[in-house]
Amino acid sequence: QVQLVESGGGLVQTGGSLRLSCAAPGSILSFSAMSWYRQAQGKQRELVASITSRRNTNYKDSVEGRFTISRDNAKNTVYLQMNNLKPEDTGAYYCAAKPHVWGAYTYWGQGTQVTVSS
């Protein structure tokens, strides 16, 4: 069982920045894609950003231009740089990974809380 570990969450004011990290216990090259999801209180979990093994990226419309997902294969880590944060970005952020292109996200982290104050 692969356990992903997120870090970097915290409390920040509107307009501030945070960088989330997701560390894997082994090589992330074995994953076809890794993503960041978030879940606000009382709402469903939603996809925020994803990156493939070929570094193709995809973003939720509301974070496009403010968030950047990246990966460091040597460190087995995926990052989410979040700039110009808004109160609606508040939530628990989860890292996820899937081994196969057409499969589901199989591996998840425990989550890290991001709170943006107005």
C-alpha positions as CSV (number, residue, x, y, z in Angstrom):
1,Q,0.0,0.0,0.0
2,V,1.4,3.4,-1.1
3,Q,0.9,6.1,1.5
4,L,1.2,9.6,0.2
5,V,2.1,12.4,2.7
6,E,1.0,16.0,2.2
7,S,2.4,19.0,3.9
8,G,2.4,22.8,3.6
9,G,-1.1,23.7,4.6
10,G,-1.9,26.5,7.0
11,L,-3.7,29.8,7.6
12,V,-3.2,32.6,5.1
13,Q,-4.8,35.9,4.3
14,T,-6.6,36.6,1.1
15,G,-4.0,37.3,-1.7
16,G,-1.4,35.2,0.1
17,S,0.5,32.1,-1.1
18,L,1.2,28.6,0.0
19,R,3.1,25.7,-1.4
20,L,1.8,22.2,-0.8
21,S,4.0,19.1,-1.1
22,C,3.1,15.5,-1.6
23,A,5.8,13.0,-0.9
24,A,5.6,9.4,-2.1
25,P,7.6,6.5,-0.4
26,G,9.0,5.4,-3.8
27,S,9.4,6.5,-7.4
28,I,6.5,8.6,-8.7
29,L,7.5,7.6,-12.2
30,S,5.4,4.5,-11.7
31,F,2.2,6.7,-11.6
32,S,0.6,7.7,-14.8
33,A,-0.8,10.8,-13.1
34,M,-0.8,12.6,-9.8
35,S,-3.4,15.2,-8.7
36,W,-4.5,17.5,-6.0
37,Y,-8.1,17.4,-4.8
38,R,-9.8,19.6,-2.2
39,Q,-12.9,19.3,-0.1
40,A,-14.6,22.2,1.5
41,Q,-16.8,21.7,4.5
42,G,-20.1,20.3,3.5
43,K,-19.1,19.9,-0.1
44,Q,-18.0,17.2,-2.4
45,R,-14.3,16.5,-3.1
46,E,-13.2,18.2,-6.3
47,L,-10.2,18.0,-8.7
48,V,-8.0,21.0,-8.5
49,A,-5.0,20.2,-10.6
50,S,-3.3,17.1,-12.2
51,I,0.0,16.3,-13.8
52,T,0.9,13.3,-15.9
53,S,4.2,11.4,-16.1
54,R,4.9,13.4,-19.2
55,R,4.3,16.6,-17.2
56,N,1.0,17.5,-19.0
57,T,-1.1,19.6,-16.6
58,N,-4.8,20.3,-16.1
59,Y,-6.5,22.8,-13.8
60,K,-9.9,23.5,-12.4
61,D,-11.1,26.7,-14.1
62,S,-11.3,28.7,-10.9
63,V,-7.6,28.2,-10.1
64,E,-6.2,28.5,-13.6
65,G,-3.5,31.2,-13.6
66,R,-3.2,31.2,-9.8
67,F,-2.1,27.6,-9.0
68,T,0.8,25.6,-10.5
69,I,1.3,21.9,-10.2
70,S,4.8,20.5,-10.7
71,R,6.8,17.4,-9.9
72,D,10.3,16.5,-8.9
73,N,10.9,12.9,-9.9
74,A,14.3,12.9,-8.1
75,K,12.6,13.8,-4.8
76,N,9.5,11.7,-5.4
77,T,7.4,14.7,-4.7
78,V,4.6,16.7,-6.3
79,Y,3.9,20.3,-5.5
80,L,1.0,22.7,-5.7
81,Q,2.0,26.3,-5.7
82,M,-1.0,28.4,-4.8
83,N,-0.9,32.2,-5.3
84,N,-3.5,34.9,-4.9
85,L,-5.5,32.7,-2.6
86,K,-9.2,33.4,-2.0
87,P,-11.5,32.4,0.8
88,E,-13.2,30.0,-1.6
89,D,-9.9,28.1,-1.8
90,T,-10.4,27.0,1.8
91,G,-10.6,23.3,2.4
92,A,-8.7,20.1,3.0
93,Y,-6.3,19.4,0.2
94,Y,-5.5,15.8,-0.8
95,C,-2.9,14.3,-3.0
96,A,-3.8,11.3,-5.1
97,A,-2.0,9.0,-7.6
98,K,-3.0,6.4,-10.1
99,P,-0.9,3.7,-11.7
100,H,-2.8,3.5,-15.0
101,V,-3.9,6.2,-17.4
102,W,-7.5,4.9,-17.6
103,G,-7.8,3.7,-14.0
104,A,-9.0,5.4,-10.9
105,Y,-6.9,7.2,-8.3
106,T,-5.8,4.4,-6.1
107,Y,-3.5,6.0,-3.6
108,W,-4.4,9.0,-1.4
109,G,-2.8,11.0,1.3
110,Q,-4.4,12.1,4.6
111,G,-4.9,15.7,3.6
112,T,-3.6,19.0,4.7
113,Q,-5.9,21.9,5.7
114,V,-5.7,25.3,3.9
115,T,-7.7,28.2,5.4
116,V,-7.8,31.5,3.6
117,S,-9.1,34.4,5.8
118,S,-10.9,37.4,4.3
